[in-house]
Amino acid sequence: MSTAKTTRKPTRRSAQKTETRRRILDAASALFLRQGFGATGVDGVMAEAGLTAGGFYAHFRSKTHLLAEALRHSFENGMTTRAFSAENRSSEERIRAFIDLYVSPTHRDQPELGCPLVGLAAELGRESAEVRRIVAAYLESAIHAVAGSRHRKKALAALATMVGAVLLSRITRGTPLSDEILAAARGSLKSDM
């Protein structure tokens, strides 16, 4: 008798469950960033995903569990990953592209497509240890990606500047100050390279 494990092909049902979970995570990520975590209910997330609320607990233990998974999902599929995945660019070119992408009017004006650090900053600090660990792990990977040949302290300062600039530009959106904040941050970050 063989003791070797066989790998199973995903069944249609498991593939559907995976796809449904992805739809819920996409919907939750967008709604949390657009409306905030506290203002978004499970019913709203499920409706946005085109599902009934009754199916929620087949995928997540709680709304906080959904937040943790939505953060992972956003971080794995978000702008940092896209900006640093271009292998044909030098480290400096990737960092400059990331700065242009992150500290931009598009990021300011489309929070549902942006970084959860900006969209949920105030709420994330009050969440569970699990959620804070996910954020810290993401920050560590972002620091490493931004640091390149730089020192860690410079990378930390750069990330703090980027998050702060987008946050302040959202607060002042619709005023000339908003664009001025973004331009000043981009200029400062690029001159520091």
N, C-alpha and C positions, 0 to 999 in steps of 0.2 A: 504494500500500500504506500503510495506516495504522500509525503507530508508537505510537498511544495504547494504554496498558495497559488490559486489561479486568479487572474484579474478578470473581473466581471465587466462586461460591456454595460454602459449605463442603459437602464431601461427607459422606455418612453415616459413612464411615470416619473422617474427620477430626473429626467431631462426637463420635464414640464415643471417640476418643483423647483429646480435650479433656475429656470427662466422666470418663474413667478417671483422667486426671492430677489432676483436681479431687478425686476420691475419695481418691486416694493422699495428696494434700496435706492434706485434711481429717483423714484417719486419722493422718498423721505429726504434724500440729500438735497434735492431742489427746494422742497417746501421748507425744510429747516433753515436753509440759507436765505430764502426769500422772506419768510415770516418769523423765524426764530423757533427754537426748540419748544419753549414754553407755550407759545401761541399755536402750535401745530398739534392737532389731535390725531390719534390712531385712525379714526374714521376718515379724516381728511386725507391722510397718507394713502389709505386703501382705495378711496375714491379716485385720487389722482393716478393710482396705478391701474385703475379700471377693475377693481376687485371689491368684494364685499368685506366688511369689517370682520365678519365671523372667521375668516381664514387667517387672520393675523397671527394667532397663537400657534398655528402649525409651523410658523417660521421663526418667531421671536418670543422670548420669555416675558418681555416687558418693553415698555417704550424706551427705557434707558438702554436695554440690550439693543434695540433698534438703533438708537443713537450711536452706540459704540460700533456697530456693524456699518452704519451709514458713513461714519467718519473713516473707517478703514477703506471702504469702497471709494469715497471721495479722494482720499489721499493716494490710493493706488491708481486711480484713473484721472487724476486732476492735472492742473497746469504744471506742477513741478515735474511730474513724470514726463509729460509731453515736452517740456522745455529741455530736459536733460537727456532725452532719449535719442537725440540726433547725434549719432556716432561720427558722422563725417565733419563735425565741427570741433574746433579746439575748445579746451576748457574755458578760456576767456570768452570765446564767441558764444558758448552756451550760457555763460553767466550774464553776458550783455543781453542776449535774447530773453532770458528769464526776467531780468530787470524790466525790459521793455514790455513784456507780456503782463507781468504782475503789477507794475506801477503804471497802469494805463486807464484811460477813460472807459474802455470796454470792461475791465475788471470792476471798476467803480460802478458802472451802470447795469451790469448783469450779475448780481450777487449769486443767483442760483447756479451760475456756471463757474463761480470762483472758488477761492480758498476758504475752507471752513474756519481757519484761524481768524480771518477778518469778519466773516459773517456771524460767527458764534462766540467770539472772544469772551464777552462778559458772562455768557451762560456756561461755557465750558469750565471755567474756574470754580463753579459751584457744583459740578457734577461728581460722579463716583470716582473712586480711585482707578477703576478699570478705564474709564474714559480719559482721565488725566494721563494714565500710562500710554494709551494709544497716541495722544497728542504729543507727549514727550518723545516717543519713538519716532514719530513723523518729524518732529523738530530736529532730532539727532540726524536723521537721514538727510534732511534739507540742509542742515549745517555742514554736513560732510560734502554734499553736492556743491554748495555755494563756496565752501572753503577752497576747494581745488588746492592750489599751492599757498593759499592764504593761511593766516593764523585763525584759530577757532574764535578768538575774541572779535576779530574783524567780521567773521561770518555771522556771529551772533548780533553784532551791531547792524549789519546789513539787513538781516531778516527783520529785526525789530523796526528798523527804518521803513522797510517795505510795507509791513503789516500796518504800522502806524500811519503811514502816508495814505494808504488806501482807505483806512478807517476814517481819518480826518477828511479826506476828499469826499467820502460818502455823506458825512455829516453836513458838509458845506455844498453839496451838489446843487447846481443851479446858480451858483455865484461864481464870479471870476476867481475867487480864492481857491476853489476846488481844483481847477486846472493848474493854478500856480503851485499848489502843494505838490501835485504829481510831478510837474516839471522840475521843481527844486529837488525833490527826492531823487528822481532819475539822474539829474545832473550831478548831485553829490555822490551817489553810489558809483557812477561810472568814473568820476574823477578820482575816486579812492582806489581804483583797480590798478 
